[in-house]
Amino acid sequence: MKRARPSPLPALGLLLLGALPGLWTVLLRREAAAETETPESRDWGRSPEARGEPGGGRQKTFRALLAAGREERDEPAAGSPVERGIFWSRELEEQVPRGFAAEEAAAWLSAARTARVSSLERGGCGRSSNRLARLSDGSRACVRYGINPEQIQGEALSYHLAGVLGMQERLPPMALALVEARGRRWEPVREELRGSPWAEGAVVSLTRWVDNLTAVVAPAPWGSEASAGRRLQPLSAGDLGGLPLSQLVELVQWSDLILFDYLTANFDRLVSNLFSLQWDPRVMRRATSNLLRAPDGGLVFLDNEAGLVHGYRLLSMWDPYNEPLLRSVCVFREGTARRVAELHRRRSAAAELRRRYRAREPLWARLGFLSERQAELLQARVDFVHRHIAHCRAQAAVL
């Protein structure tokens, strides 16, 4: 196809937030609620390059990370990357790595739910209470033991909400498991369980281990300008049309990520980086929390336990960051926008999530579902996203 300039787009921009009153108080509250991390707590599945270990070399630039482990795709994109003003083009979406395909995820989950735990290792899976498990089928999984049950509940519900939204391929397969030291499943690691902080009968999450993941640095407009302390400028249509294909493919995935984190009120990813700007002006040039890249270039949305339950308790603290971040996106995957519109029209966000969760997670009743108030908050956030997409559509129509 011949290269054509896209029609003008609504701005993709994020206004850098100023200092909020009582930020130190907020920080102290966050530290009390957040997980206690060890030096290896962010090494989940990362390669030596991502961890900065010897042999990994210097930290890679954003452009270099885009090309890591896959064929270089920095040629300009052919044709317009956007259709009808606010949707990524079908041709561009076809270039996005497929991630964790549904059939492969289902096969892993089926095996993981019946496999015995052959060994448990410390390190590589977040906080010190988590373990890296080797299963009897030869696969590995991160076993996460929450500080409280709502973190495991948030992890599970976030995973299935991603399925409702049609973006579950970006999250590693995840299943719940019951800790039973005397049970057949845990028999090979009975001694390790005795030395762990895990309580008998606790519900943990098993998340498929993924090798060779690398760090992700936030792209413009959320990265370099924010870290430089400048007011973020909108990403213009001309800028978007001139971007290399690799960066456009990255932005398609980021648009889903920001929408997903708004719906779940997840503060433990890009939002936490934005919060840290007040004392670390270079934080946006560093790796984004709980976001890694697979060798094929696909983004992996990791460790979503701050979503929904925990995040909804702290809305007043983190929505001053989450809302402007959502407003900085005015180009969407059409399938994502269609699902949001349907959940808005039917007012069925919580019902759809409950139906999927109960059908696909055998241990769902152990942790329960959202409270009535939390279900209302989920629907309200779906409605907010729908209105924002409608606003972007109206803006595009007059440009």
Phi, psi and chi 1 to 4 in degrees:
 res  aa     phi    psi   chi1   chi2   chi3   chi4
   1 MET       -  148.3  -69.1 -169.7  -60.5      -
   2 LYS   -76.2  146.8  -66.1 -177.5  178.7  178.9
   3 ARG   -73.1  131.3  180.0  178.0  175.8 -178.3
   4 ALA  -131.0  145.6      -      -      -      -
   5 ARG   -75.9  137.5  -68.6  179.6   64.1   85.1
   6 PRO   -72.4  159.4   28.5  -34.9      -      -
   7 SER   -65.9  155.9   58.7      -      -      -
   8 PRO   -56.4  144.2  -24.5   34.1      -      -
   9 LEU  -115.3  155.5  -62.5  175.9      -      -
  10 PRO   -61.5  151.5  -19.6   29.4      -      -
  11 ALA   -65.7  141.6      -      -      -      -
  12 LEU  -106.0  102.0  -68.4  177.1      -      -
  13 GLY  -151.5  156.1      -      -      -      -
  14 LEU  -130.8  121.1  173.5   65.0      -      -
  15 LEU   -77.1  122.8  -61.6  178.7      -      -
  16 LEU   -63.7  126.4 -176.6   59.9      -      -
  17 LEU   -76.2  142.1  -63.1  170.9      -      -
  18 GLY   -81.9  179.1      -      -      -      -
  19 ALA   -66.9  138.4      -      -      -      -
  20 LEU   -99.9  149.8  -62.0  174.4      -      -
  21 PRO   -60.1  139.1  -22.1   31.9      -      -
  22 GLY    69.9   32.1      -      -      -      -
  23 LEU   -64.3  -34.6  -79.5  175.7      -      -
  24 TRP   -66.5  -36.4  -74.3  111.2      -      -
  25 THR   -63.0  -42.8  -58.8      -      -      -
  26 VAL   -60.0  -43.2  167.8      -      -      -
  27 LEU   -60.7  -43.5  177.7   60.3      -      -
  28 LEU   -63.6  -38.5  -68.9  173.9      -      -
  29 ARG   -66.4  -39.0  -70.2  173.7   59.1 -166.1
  30 ARG   -65.3  -41.0 -177.4 -165.6  177.9 -156.8
  31 GLU   -63.5  -33.9  -71.4  177.1  -15.2      -
  32 ALA   -70.1  -32.3      -      -      -      -
  33 ALA   -89.7  -23.2      -      -      -      -
  34 ALA   -79.0  168.1      -      -      -      -
  35 GLU   -73.5  152.8   62.4 -172.2   44.0      -
  36 THR   -87.3  120.8  -58.5      -      -      -
  37 GLU  -104.5  153.2  -64.6 -175.3  -17.3      -
  38 THR  -110.7  170.4   59.4      -      -      -
  39 PRO   -56.1  -27.5  -28.2   35.6      -      -
  40 GLU   -92.3    6.8   71.4  -88.1   10.3      -
  41 SER   -66.4  -19.8   63.5      -      -      -
  42 ARG  -107.3   18.6  -65.9  -58.9 -176.7 -167.2
  43 ASP   -96.4   15.9  -68.7  -12.9      -      -
  44 TRP   -56.9  105.6 -163.2   99.6      -      -
  45 GLY    71.2    7.9      -      -      -      -
  46 ARG   -80.9  149.4  -65.8 -173.3 -175.8 -174.6
  47 SER   -76.7  166.8   65.7      -      -      -
  48 PRO   -56.1  -32.8  -26.6   35.4      -      -
  49 GLU   -62.2  -41.8  -71.0   84.7  -10.5      -
  50 ALA   -70.7  -30.2      -      -      -      -
  51 ARG   -86.3   -9.3  -61.7 -165.2  -62.5  -94.7
  52 GLY    75.3   24.0      -      -      -      -
  53 GLU   -80.7  164.3  -66.3  178.6   -1.7      -
  54 PRO   -54.8  137.1  -26.7   34.6      -      -
  55 GLY    95.2  -14.6      -      -      -      -
  56 GLY   -86.3  -17.0      -      -      -      -
  57 GLY    77.0 -172.9      -      -      -      -
  58 ARG   -74.9  161.0  -60.8  179.0   62.5 -176.0
  59 GLN   -60.4  133.2 -177.3  178.6    7.3      -
  60 LYS   -78.5  151.6  -64.1 -177.0  179.0  179.7
  61 THR   -75.4  166.7   63.8      -      -      -
  62 PHE   -57.9  -45.4  170.7   59.0      -      -
  63 ARG   -64.2  -38.9 -175.8  179.6  -65.2  -87.0
  64 ALA   -67.6  -38.1      -      -      -      -
  65 LEU   -64.3  -34.7  -77.8  170.3      -      -
  66 LEU   -60.1  -33.9  -76.9  171.6      -      -
  67 ALA   -91.3   -6.9      -      -      -      -
  68 ALA   -63.9  127.2      -      -      -      -
  69 GLY    73.1   10.7      -      -      -      -
  70 ARG  -147.9  169.7   58.6 -169.2  166.5  111.3
  71 GLU   -65.1  136.9 -177.9  179.5   -5.0      -
  72 GLU   -62.2  131.2 -176.3   68.3   38.6      -
  73 ARG  -132.2   50.6  -64.4 -169.9  -62.9  175.5
  74 ASP   -96.0   13.1  -85.5  -10.5      -      -
  75 GLU   -71.9  151.5   70.6  -82.3    7.1      -
  76 PRO   -60.7  146.1  -21.2   32.6      -      -
  77 ALA   -71.6  140.6      -      -      -      -
  78 ALA   -85.5  133.0      -      -      -      -
  79 GLY    78.0  178.5      -      -      -      -
  80 SER   -76.2  135.0  171.7      -      -      -
  81 PRO   -79.0   -5.1   29.3  -34.1      -      -
  82 VAL  -129.5  140.2  175.1      -      -      -
  83 GLU  -116.4  142.1  -62.3  173.7  -11.0      -
  84 ARG    51.6   32.9  -74.3  164.9  -71.2  153.8
  85 GLY    84.7  -33.5      -      -      -      -
  86 ILE  -134.9    2.7   64.9  167.9      -      -
  87 PHE  -115.4  135.6  -62.0  126.8      -      -
  88 TRP   -60.0  142.5  -62.6  111.2      -      -
  89 SER   -68.1  154.4   70.1      -      -      -
  90 ARG   -63.1  -38.5  -66.2 -179.0 -177.4  179.1
  91 GLU   -61.6  -39.8  -68.5   79.0    8.6      -
  92 LEU   -69.5  -43.5 -177.4   56.6      -      -
  93 GLU   -60.6  -32.0  -75.8 -156.4   39.6      -
  94 GLU   -66.6  -17.9  -71.3  173.4   -4.3      -
  95 GLN   -87.4  -10.1  -61.0  -61.2  -45.3      -
  96 VAL   -72.1  129.1  176.3      -      -      -
  97 PRO   -53.8  143.3  -26.4   35.1      -      -
  98 ARG   -71.4  -19.7   66.2 -164.7  -61.5 -111.4
  99 GLY    71.1 -143.1      -      -      -      -
 100 PHE   -90.6   95.1  -56.9   94.5      -      -
 101 ALA   -59.5  147.5      -      -      -      -
 102 ALA   -57.8  -43.9      -      -      -      -
 103 GLU   -68.3  -36.4   60.5  -83.4   10.0      -
 104 GLU   -70.0  -40.0  -64.8  174.7    4.8      -
 105 ALA   -63.2  -42.8      -      -      -      -
 106 ALA   -63.0  -39.9      -      -      -      -
 107 ALA   -64.7  -42.6      -      -      -      -
 108 TRP   -65.4  -43.2 -174.2   87.5      -      -
 109 LEU   -63.6  -40.7  -72.0  169.5      -      -
 110 SER   -61.7  -42.8  177.4      -      -      -
 111 ALA   -70.1  -41.6      -      -      -      -
 112 ALA   -65.6  -32.3      -      -      -      -
 113 ARG   -72.2  -19.4  -73.7 -168.2  172.0  106.7
 114 THR  -111.3  -13.6   58.0      -      -      -
 115 ALA   -71.4  150.7      -      -      -      -
 116 ARG   -85.1  154.7  -57.0  175.9   78.2 -173.7
 117 VAL   -89.8  111.5  179.6      -      -      -
 118 SER   -81.1  -34.8  -59.1      -      -      -
 119 SER  -157.1  157.8   66.4      -      -      -
 120 LEU  -129.0  132.9  -69.5  173.3      -      -
 121 GLU  -125.9  148.9  -57.2  171.4   12.7      -
 122 ARG   -84.5  151.0  -65.1  174.0 -179.8  -91.9
 123 GLY    90.0  148.1      -      -      -      -
 124 GLY    90.8   -6.1      -      -      -      -
 125 CYS  -128.1   30.0  -73.3      -      -      -
 126 GLY    98.2 -138.4      -      -      -      -
 127 ARG   -61.7  162.7   71.8  172.7   69.2   87.8
 128 SER   -64.1  -20.8   60.1      -      -      -
 129 SER   -81.0  -11.0   60.7      -      -      -
 130 ASN   -83.9  162.7  -61.2  -21.7      -      -
 131 ARG  -138.7  150.8  -63.0  -67.8 -174.4  -90.8
 132 LEU   -95.4  117.5  174.7   60.5      -      -
 133 ALA  -104.2  139.2      -      -      -      -
 134 ARG  -102.4  126.6 -173.9  172.7  -65.0  -82.6
 135 LEU   -95.5  162.4  -53.6 -178.8      -      -
 136 SER   -66.7  -17.4   57.3      -      -      -
 137 ASP   -85.8    2.2   66.5  -10.1      -      -
 138 GLY    95.5  -12.9      -      -      -      -
 139 SER   -82.0  169.4   67.5      -      -      -
 140 ARG  -123.4  155.1  -69.9 -175.9  -68.0  173.1
 141 ALA  -148.4  146.7      -      -      -      -
 142 CYS   -84.5  125.1  -89.4      -      -      -
 143 VAL  -102.2  115.8 -173.6      -      -      -
 144 ARG  -104.9  127.3  -60.1 -174.2   65.7   83.5
 145 TYR  -113.2  108.8 -178.4   87.1      -      -
 146 GLY   -70.5  154.3      -      -      -      -
 147 ILE   -60.5  -35.1  -66.9  175.5      -      -
 148 ASN  -144.2  162.1   51.8   59.4      -      -
 149 PRO   -59.8  -26.7  -25.1   34.3      -      -
 150 GLU   -66.0  -23.2   75.0  173.2   18.2      -
 151 GLN   -71.1  -41.8  -66.9 -179.6  -47.6      -
 152 ILE   -67.7  -38.9  -57.3  -57.6      -      -
 153 GLN   -61.0  -43.2 -176.1 -173.8   26.9      -
 154 GLY   -63.6  -39.3      -      -      -      -
 155 GLU   -60.4  -47.8 -179.0   84.1   34.3      -
 156 ALA   -67.1  -45.5      -      -      -      -
 157 LEU   -67.6  -36.6  -70.7  173.6      -      -
 158 SER   -63.8  -40.9  -66.1      -      -      -
 159 TYR   -60.1  -43.9  177.9   69.9      -      -
 160 HIS   -79.4  -26.2  -70.4  -72.7      -      -
 161 LEU   -65.4  -37.5 -179.9   62.2      -      -
 162 ALA   -58.7  -35.7      -      -      -      -
 163 GLY   -66.6  -40.8      -      -      -      -
 164 VAL   -60.5  -36.9  172.1      -      -      -
 165 LEU   -84.5   -7.5  -64.1  168.2      -      -
 166 GLY    79.8   25.4      -      -      -      -
 167 MET  -128.8   23.9   58.6  179.8   76.2      -
 168 GLN   -67.2  -19.2 -160.5  171.6   52.4      -
 169 GLU   -66.2  -12.1   70.0  -85.0    3.6      -
 170 ARG   -88.3  -10.0  -58.9  -95.5   65.8   90.7
 171 LEU  -110.7  136.1  -75.7   70.1      -      -
 172 PRO   -61.8  146.5  -15.6   28.1      -      -
 173 PRO   -54.8  139.2  -24.6   33.2      -      -
 174 MET  -139.7  134.0 -168.4  -78.3  -47.3      -
 175 ALA  -135.3  155.7      -      -      -      -
 176 LEU   -90.8  152.9  -62.1  179.0      -      -
 177 ALA  -143.8  152.1      -      -      -      -
 178 LEU  -103.8  128.0 -166.3   64.0      -      -
 179 VAL   -78.2  114.8  176.9      -      -      -
 180 GLU  -137.0   95.2  -65.1  176.9  -55.8      -
 181 ALA   -58.7  -29.8      -      -      -      -
 182 ARG   -91.9   -1.9  -63.5 -179.1 -179.1  178.8
 183 GLY   -80.0  161.2      -      -      -      -
 184 ARG   -63.2  -36.4  178.8  178.4  177.3  -84.3
 185 ARG   -62.0  -40.2 -176.9  177.0 -159.2  177.9
 186 TRP   -99.1    2.1  -59.4   93.5      -      -
 187 GLU   -53.9  -42.3 -177.9 -179.3    2.2      -
 188 PRO   -65.1  -19.0  -22.6   35.0      -      -
 189 VAL  -118.7   27.0  -66.5      -      -      -
 190 ARG   -59.3  -40.5 -169.7  169.7  -65.7  165.5
 191 GLU   -66.9  -39.6  -69.6  -57.3  -44.4      -
 192 GLU   -63.4  -37.6  -71.7   92.7  -33.0      -
 193 LEU   -63.7  -36.2  -71.5  179.5      -      -
 194 ARG   -64.4  -29.5  -71.6  174.7 -179.5  168.7
 195 GLY   -93.6    4.5      -      -      -      -
 196 SER  -100.2  165.5   77.2      -      -      -
 197 PRO   -82.7    5.8   30.1  -34.0      -      -
 198 TRP   -72.7  135.8  -61.6   -0.9      -      -
 199 ALA   -88.2  142.5      -      -      -      -
 200 GLU   -60.0  132.3  178.9   73.2    8.5      -
 201 GLY    86.4   -0.9      -      -      -      -
 202 ALA   -70.6  151.4      -      -      -      -
 203 VAL   -96.5  127.2  177.6      -      -      -
 204 VAL  -119.9  165.8  -64.6      -      -      -
 205 SER  -109.0  141.5   65.1      -      -      -
 206 LEU  -110.9  117.2  -88.2   66.0      -      -
 207 THR  -117.0  130.3  -55.4      -      -      -
 208 ARG   -55.7  131.0  177.4 -177.2  165.1 -173.3
 209 TRP   -75.1  139.5  173.8  -91.7      -      -
 210 VAL  -125.6  126.2 -173.2      -      -      -
 211 ASP   -82.0  157.4  -74.8  -47.4      -      -
 212 ASN    60.1   40.4  -59.9  -42.3      -      -
 213 LEU   -84.5  146.9  -61.4  179.6      -      -
 214 THR  -123.9  161.0   53.6      -      -      -
 215 ALA   -68.4  156.5      -      -      -      -
 216 VAL  -124.7  126.9  178.8      -      -      -
 217 VAL  -101.5  135.6  178.4      -      -      -
 218 ALA   -60.0  129.8      -      -      -      -
 219 PRO   -78.4  170.7   31.3  -34.5      -      -
 220 ALA   -62.8  146.1      -      -      -      -
 221 PRO   -91.6   12.4   34.9  -36.0      -      -
 222 TRP   -96.9   -8.6  -51.9  -69.6      -      -
 223 GLY  -102.8  -86.5      -      -      -      -
 224 SER   -61.9  -42.3   57.6      -      -      -
 225 GLU   -69.0  -37.2  -68.4 -171.9    6.5      -
 226 ALA   -64.1  -43.2      -      -      -      -
 227 SER   -70.1  -22.8   60.1      -      -      -
 228 ALA   -83.7   -4.0      -      -      -      -
 229 GLY    81.5   10.7      -      -      -      -
 230 ARG   -92.3  156.1  -60.2 -168.7  -61.6  -91.0
 231 ARG   -66.9  129.4  176.7  172.5  175.5  169.3
 232 LEU   -69.0  131.4  -66.6  172.0      -      -
 233 GLN   -94.0  144.2  -61.6  -59.4  -47.6      -
 234 PRO   -60.5  146.0  -20.5   32.0      -      -
 235 LEU   -81.1  109.8 -172.1   63.2      -      -
 236 SER   -76.3  165.8   69.8      -      -      -
 237 ALA   -60.3  -39.6      -      -      -      -
 238 GLY   -63.5  -40.3      -      -      -      -
 239 ASP   -64.4  -42.1  -68.3  -25.2      -      -
 240 LEU   -66.6  -41.6 -169.0   61.0      -      -
 241 GLY   -66.7  -26.8      -      -      -      -
 242 GLY   -91.9   -1.2      -      -      -      -
 243 LEU   -71.9  147.5  -72.6  177.3      -      -
 244 PRO   -62.9  156.4  -18.9   30.0      -      -
 245 LEU   -56.9  -39.9  176.8   60.6      -      -
 246 SER   -61.0  -39.3   58.8      -      -      -
 247 GLN   -73.4  -34.9  -68.0 -171.2   26.4      -
 248 LEU   -64.5  -41.6  -69.3  170.4      -      -
 249 VAL   -60.9  -38.7  166.8      -      -      -
 250 GLU   -63.4  -44.1 -179.5  101.6  -11.9      -
 251 LEU   -66.4  -33.2  -71.6  173.0      -      -
 252 VAL   -56.2  -45.3  172.9      -      -      -
 253 GLN   -70.9  -36.8  -60.9  172.6   80.3      -
 254 TRP   -64.9  -34.9  -88.5   89.1      -      -
 255 SER   -63.3  -38.6   67.8      -      -      -
 256 ASP   -67.9  -41.4  -98.2   -0.2      -      -
 257 LEU   -60.7  -46.5  174.2   66.3      -      -
 258 ILE   -66.8  -39.0  -70.5  174.4      -      -
 259 LEU   -64.9  -43.7 -173.9  149.2      -      -
 260 PHE   -62.1  -45.4  178.6   60.5      -      -
 261 ASP   -67.9  -29.3  -79.9   -5.0      -      -
 262 TYR   -68.6  -45.9  175.1   79.4      -      -
 263 LEU   -61.7  -39.0  -70.9  176.2      -      -
 264 THR   -88.7   -6.1   61.4      -      -      -
 265 ALA    57.1   37.8      -      -      -      -
 266 ASN   -76.9  116.8 -169.4  -24.0      -      -
 267 PHE   -98.9   -2.2   55.2   83.2      -      -
 268 ASP  -102.4   43.7 -160.0   16.5      -      -
 269 ARG  -142.9 -117.7 -156.3  159.9    2.6 -122.7
 270 LEU   -65.2  -33.4 -172.5   59.8      -      -
 271 VAL   -60.1  -41.6  163.7      -      -      -
 272 SER   -65.9  -32.5   65.4      -      -      -
 273 ASN   -65.6  -43.8  -75.9   29.7      -      -
 274 LEU   -61.7  -40.3  -70.1  170.7      -      -
 275 PHE   -60.5  -37.0  179.7   82.6      -      -
 276 SER   -77.1   -7.3  -61.9      -      -      -
 277 LEU   -58.6  -28.2  -85.8  171.9      -      -
 278 GLN   -64.4  -26.6   55.8 -166.9  -56.2      -
 279 TRP  -121.9   -4.4   54.8   77.0      -      -
 280 ASP  -136.6   86.8 -175.7   -1.1      -      -
 281 PRO   -66.5  -10.3   23.4  -33.3      -      -
 282 ARG  -105.2    8.6  -60.6  178.9   64.0   85.7
 283 VAL   -63.1  -31.7   67.7      -      -      -
 284 MET   -73.3   -9.9  -61.0  -58.2  -69.7      -
 285 ARG   -91.7   -0.8  -62.2 -177.7 -177.5 -179.8
 286 ARG  -103.0  177.2  -59.0 -166.4 -178.1   97.6
 287 ALA   -61.3  142.0      -      -      -      -
 288 THR   -79.3  135.1  -58.0      -      -      -
 289 SER   -62.5  139.8  -59.7      -      -      -
 290 ASN    55.8   34.1  -63.6  -35.9      -      -
 291 LEU  -142.8  121.3 -178.6   66.7      -      -
 292 LEU  -131.4  169.2  -64.5  173.1      -      -
 293 ARG  -119.4  132.1 -177.8  180.0  -73.1  106.4
 294 ALA   -77.7  163.3      -      -      -      -
 295 PRO   -57.3  -27.1  -28.6   36.8      -      -
 296 ASP   -84.9    1.6   64.3    0.4      -      -
 297 GLY    95.8   -5.9      -      -      -      -
 298 GLY   -73.6  139.7      -      -      -      -
 299 LEU   -78.2  145.3  -62.3 -174.4      -      -
 300 VAL  -120.5  116.1 -178.0      -      -      -
 301 PHE   -86.4  102.1  -55.2  172.9      -      -
 302 LEU  -100.5  159.2  -74.1  172.2      -      -
 303 ASP    48.9   70.6  -61.4   -7.5      -      -
 304 ASN   -96.9   24.4  -62.3  -72.1      -      -
 305 GLU   -70.0  -15.1   60.8 -175.3   21.9      -
 306 ALA   -78.8   -7.5      -      -      -      -
 307 GLY   -78.9  154.1      -      -      -      -
 308 LEU    62.7  -87.3  -68.0  168.8      -      -
 309 VAL   -65.6  -57.6 -172.9      -      -      -
 310 HIS   -67.6  -44.5 -167.7   47.3      -      -
 311 GLY   -63.0  -36.3      -      -      -      -
 312 TYR   -69.5  -23.7  -77.9    6.6      -      -
 313 ARG   -72.5  -20.4  -75.6 -159.9  -62.6  105.2
 314 LEU  -118.4   29.4  -58.3  172.6      -      -
 315 LEU   -59.0  -42.7  -70.3 -179.3      -      -
 316 SER   -63.3  -25.8   61.4      -      -      -
 317 MET   -79.1  -39.7 -174.5 -173.3  -53.8      -
 318 TRP  -111.4  -15.7  -62.6  107.9      -      -
 319 ASP   -65.0  -27.8  -96.2    1.8      -      -
 320 PRO   -59.5  -14.8  -28.6   37.8      -      -
 321 TYR  -103.8  -40.9  -62.5   90.0      -      -
 322 ASN   -66.2  -40.3 -104.7  -40.2      -      -
 323 GLU   -66.6  -50.2  -75.3 -170.2   14.6      -
 324 PRO   -60.6  -32.7  -23.3   34.8      -      -
 325 LEU   -63.7  -44.0 -167.2   55.2      -      -
 326 LEU   -61.6  -42.8  174.7   67.2      -      -
 327 ARG   -66.5  -15.2  -66.1 -178.5 -169.3  -82.3
 328 SER   -78.0   -5.5   74.7      -      -      -
 329 VAL  -112.5  121.9  178.4      -      -      -
 330 CYS  -130.4   20.9 -104.4      -      -      -
 331 VAL  -131.5  131.7 -175.5      -      -      -
 332 PHE  -135.1  159.2  -49.0   90.4      -      -
 333 ARG   -69.6  131.9  -74.2  177.8   57.3 -129.0
 334 GLU   -61.8  -37.8 -173.8  171.5    6.1      -
 335 GLY   -62.9  -38.8      -      -      -      -
 336 THR   -64.8  -46.0  -58.5      -      -      -
 337 ALA   -62.3  -37.4      -      -      -      -
 338 ARG   -65.3  -41.9 -173.1 -174.5  -52.8  115.2
 339 ARG   -67.1  -39.9  -73.4  177.1  173.3   86.8
 340 VAL   -61.7  -43.2  167.6      -      -      -
 341 ALA   -61.9  -39.0      -      -      -      -
 342 GLU   -68.8  -42.9 -171.8   69.4    9.6      -
 343 LEU   -63.7  -34.3  -64.7  174.2      -      -
 344 HIS   -69.3  -47.1  166.0   75.4      -      -
 345 ARG   -63.1  -43.4 -175.8  178.7   67.9   81.5
 346 ARG   -87.9   -9.6  -65.3 -174.7  175.2 -175.9
 347 ARG    50.7   51.5  -57.4 -161.8   60.5   75.6
 348 SER  -123.9   19.9   61.0      -      -      -
 349 ALA   -57.4  -52.9      -      -      -      -
 350 ALA   -67.0  -39.0      -      -      -      -
 351 ALA   -64.0  -42.0      -      -      -      -
 352 GLU   -66.6  -40.7  -68.2  -67.6  -28.9      -
 353 LEU   -64.7  -44.3  175.1   56.7      -      -
 354 ARG   -61.7  -43.7 -177.7 -171.8  -64.1  108.7
 355 ARG   -61.2  -44.8 -175.5  178.1  -58.3  113.3
 356 ARG   -68.7  -43.2 -174.3 -178.9 -176.9   96.7
 357 TYR   -61.1  -46.7 -174.9   39.7      -      -
 358 ARG   -68.4  -33.1  -66.2  179.5   64.3  169.6
 359 ALA   -76.9  -28.0      -      -      -      -
 360 ARG  -113.3   -9.1  -63.3  172.3 -176.0 -111.1
 361 GLU  -123.8  103.9  178.2   44.7   67.7      -
 362 PRO   -58.9  -27.8  -24.1   33.7      -      -
 363 LEU   -98.5   19.1  -66.6  178.8      -      -
 364 TRP   -57.4  -37.1   72.9  -89.6      -      -
 365 ALA   -67.7  -21.7      -      -      -      -
 366 ARG   -64.3  -31.9  -69.7  -83.3 -178.4  168.9
 367 LEU  -107.0  -18.4  -66.4  176.1      -      -
 368 GLY    79.0 -172.2      -      -      -      -
 369 PHE  -118.9 -172.4 -171.0   63.2      -      -
 370 LEU   -64.4  148.0  -61.4  174.4      -      -
 371 SER   -70.7  168.7   67.9      -      -      -
 372 GLU   -59.2  -41.2 -177.6  176.7   -9.6      -
 373 ARG   -65.8  -41.7  174.4   54.9  179.4  159.8
 374 GLN   -65.2  -37.7  -69.8  163.5  -14.0      -
 375 ALA   -62.8  -39.0      -      -      -      -
 376 GLU   -65.2  -39.2  -68.5  172.2   -7.2      -
 377 LEU   -65.4  -40.2  -74.0  170.6      -      -
 378 LEU   -60.8  -46.1  173.2   58.9      -      -
 379 GLN   -64.0  -40.5 -174.9   62.0   52.6      -
 380 ALA   -61.7  -36.7      -      -      -      -
 381 ARG   -74.1  -35.6  -65.8  176.3   87.7   79.1
 382 VAL   -60.3  -45.1  166.3      -      -      -
 383 ASP   -62.0  -39.3  -63.2  -18.1      -      -
 384 PHE   -63.5  -43.4 -174.1   90.2      -      -
 385 VAL   -63.4  -42.0  171.4      -      -      -
 386 HIS   -60.5  -44.2  177.2   72.4      -      -
 387 ARG   -63.9  -38.4  -69.5 -166.0  -60.6  -88.9
 388 HIS   -64.3  -42.8  172.6   61.6      -      -
 389 ILE   -62.6  -41.2  -66.0  173.1      -      -
 390 ALA   -62.5  -38.3      -      -      -      -
 391 HIS   -63.8  -43.2  172.2   73.9      -      -
 392 CYS   -62.7  -38.6  -68.2      -      -      -
 393 ARG   -64.3  -42.5 -168.7 -167.4  -54.8  -89.5
 394 ALA   -66.3  -38.6      -      -      -      -
 395 GLN   -62.7  -43.6 -101.1 -166.9  -27.3      -
 396 ALA   -64.4  -31.9      -      -      -      -
 397 ALA   -69.1  -25.2      -      -      -      -
 398 VAL  -100.7   -2.7  -60.3      -      -      -
 399 LEU   -88.6      -  -69.5  177.5      -      -
